[in-house]
Amino acid sequence: MTARELSRRLAVYVVTSSTAAPPARSHLDVVGAAIAGGATAVQLRAPELTDDDLLPVAVEAAERCRHAGVLFVVNDRVDVAVTARADGVHLGQEDNIAGAAGRLLPGQVLGVSVSGPQDVAPALRAGADYLGATVWATTTKPEALPGGVEVLRAITAASPVPVVGIGGITVANAGAVIAAGAAGVAVVSAVAGAPDPVAATRELVRAVATAGCRTRSLGPQADAGPPARTAQEQR
């Protein structure tokens, strides 16, 4: 998968959460709503589950996403991502990123959270195919330090691989994230906690599409040269 194709598949990235969603809404319910609403990527984030409990959920989610052509990523659990044949795994800076990259199957992608442009090069050396950057404060991950749009812009400028903005993102501010150079927006509460998660996903898809058209109209990015290769292409 080229960086350009990966960018396209990261446009609207829904993350599941047991804390942001109503009690009766399961991880698979959020996955199904994201798919129905037109999300291009889904991340299964379930720190409350053991690997044994998470695996069947991941297998089912992977199958649903595969059938719909949606990128499916597992948060943190490399072994679960590999066994479930997910499209990839997403890790934080505190994780053994290089070790995880070596355990992934051919074609699986590795996402890495970064907090600033100084983290880009180490993440790339460790094998990151895309980066995640916290834009605004979020209650779903309070330990993540928000950098705001300016730090996001610095990260995207320093990164040859796609960058996804996450944290406090809504339909109202998604455009600012895309305008800062991000390939896409990742959301937790905006979909998982929405009264109608399918409709919320659709609204986000429209907002991102509109922002993308507006950004492209300001100047073609094709002039920047050939698309970068993702780390998994180089492995």
N, C-alpha and C positions, 0 to 999 in steps of 0.2 A: 504494500500500500504506500503510495507516494504521500509526501507531506501535503500536497494539494488535495488529494482524496481524503486524507485524514482530517484536514481542516473542514471540508464539507460535512463530514460525518460528526463533527463536534459542535455543529452550529447551535443546536438546542439540546442540552445535556441535563437530564433529570436524575437527581440522586434520591434514592429511597431513604426513609428515616422512620424509626419507630417512635421517636420523640416528637417529631414535627407533625406526624399524621395523627388523625383521630384514632382512638383505641381500636375501633372496629375495622380500620383500614390496614391491611397487611402489606408487606413489601411487594408481594405479587400483585396486589390490587393497584399499587402505585405504578408498577411496571406496565400493567395492562392499560392503565389510563394514559401513561406517557406515550405508549405505542399508538393508542387510538387517537390521541391528540396531535400526532405528527412529530414527536420528538425524534431526533436523529441519533441520540446516544442515551444510554441508561447506565447508571452506576448503582450496584447493589451495595449499600453500606449498612451493615447490621452488626455493630460491635457487641450487641447484647447476646448474640447467638454463638454457640460453640461451633467449631468446624463441622461436627457431625450433624448439627441441626441446620447449619447454613448450606451444606452441600446440596440437599435435595431442592432447596429454594433456588440456588444458583443454577442447577441443571435445568429446572423448569423455566427460569427467566432466560437462560441462554437459548433454549429452544424457541421460546416465543419471539425473542429479539431476532434470532437467525431467520425465522420464517418471515418476519416483517422487514428485514434488511436494516435493522437498527443495531448500531455498535453497542456491545454489552461488555461492561467492565466491572470487576469485583474490587471493592476497596480493601486494601491491606492484606488479604488472605491469598498469598501466592499459590499455595497448594490447592486451595479451593478453585481458584481461577483456572489452573492447569487441568485439574480433574474434571471440572464442569465444561471444559473447552470454551471458556469465555473468550471474547476477543482481546482481552487484556486485563491488566491490574493497575490500580492507582495507589501510590505510596506517598507517605509524608517524608520530609527531610530527615526525620529521626530514624527512618527505616534503613535496612541494608539494601540500598537501591542496586548497587552493582551485583550483589549476590542474587537478587530477585531477577535481574535481567538475564542472568545465566541459566535460570531455571525455567524460563518461559518457553513455550513451544514455538517453532518457526511460524512467523506471521502474527503472533500475539504482540500487542503493543504495551508499552510501559508509560504510564503517566506519573508525573512527580510534582508535588506541591513546592512552590518557591515563594519566598517573601520579598525578593528584590532582585535587581539585575545581577548582583554579585553571586546569586545562587544558580544562574543559568549555566555557566560553563561547567561547574561540578556535576550538575544534573545531566548534562549532555554527555560528559565523559563516562558517567555511570550507565548510560544507555537509554535515557529518556527519549520517548517519541513525541510526547507533547507535555506541556507544563500547565499547572493550575495555579492561579494567583488570586488571593483573597483581596477583593476590592473594598467592600464595606463590612462593618462589624455584623456578626451573625450570632444568634443565640444557639444555633445548632452546632457551632464549633467555636466557642468563646475563646479558646486558646490561640486561634489563628489571628495574627496581627494584621488588620486591614491597612493596605497601602494607599488606597484611593486611586482615582483615575490616573494621576500623574505617575505613580509608581508602576501601575499597569502598563502605561505607555512606554516607560523605560524598559520594562521586561520584554514587551513585544519587539521593541527596537533591537534588543540584544539577542533575541532568540531566532535561530533559523528554523525552528520547529513550531508547530501551532501552539498558541496559548489560549487557555480558557479562563475567563473571569468567573469568580464565585464569591458568594457572601453578600447578602442583602440585596440581591438582584431581583427586580420586578419588571413588569411590562413597561412601567414608566421610565426606568433608567437603563434598560437593556441597550438602548441605542448608544448611550455614552460609552458603554463597554466595547461595543463593536467599533465605534469611531476611534477608540484608543488603540485599535489594531488587533484586538482579540479575534480569534477564529470563531468563538462562540461564547455562550453564557451557560453556566451550570447553576441550577437552582435546587433547593431542597424544599423549604416551606412554601414557596410560591406555587408549587404543584402538589407536593405530598400533603400539605396542610390546607389546601384550597377547598371550599365547599363543593366545587365541581372541578376535579383535577383534569378531566378531559378538556373542558372549556378553557381552563387556565393554561394548559399546554398549547392549545390552538392560538390563544391570544399571544403567547410568548413567541410562537413560530411566526406569526404575522409581524410582530414587533421587530424580530431579528431580521426577517426578510426585508422589511422596509428600511431598516438601518443599513443593511448590506448594500441595497440599491443606492442609497444616498451616499454611502462612503465610496462606492465604485464610481459614482458620477463626478466625484471630486478629483479623480485621477486614476488611470489604469495602473494596477499593481503589477501587471505583466512586465512593465519596463524595469522592474527590479531585478530581472534576470531569471534563469531557470529555477524551477521549484527545488527546494532543498530536499535531501534524502533523509528519511526518518532513520532513527537508530536501528530499527529492526531490519531495514534494507541493508544496513552496513554490517549487521551481525553475520 
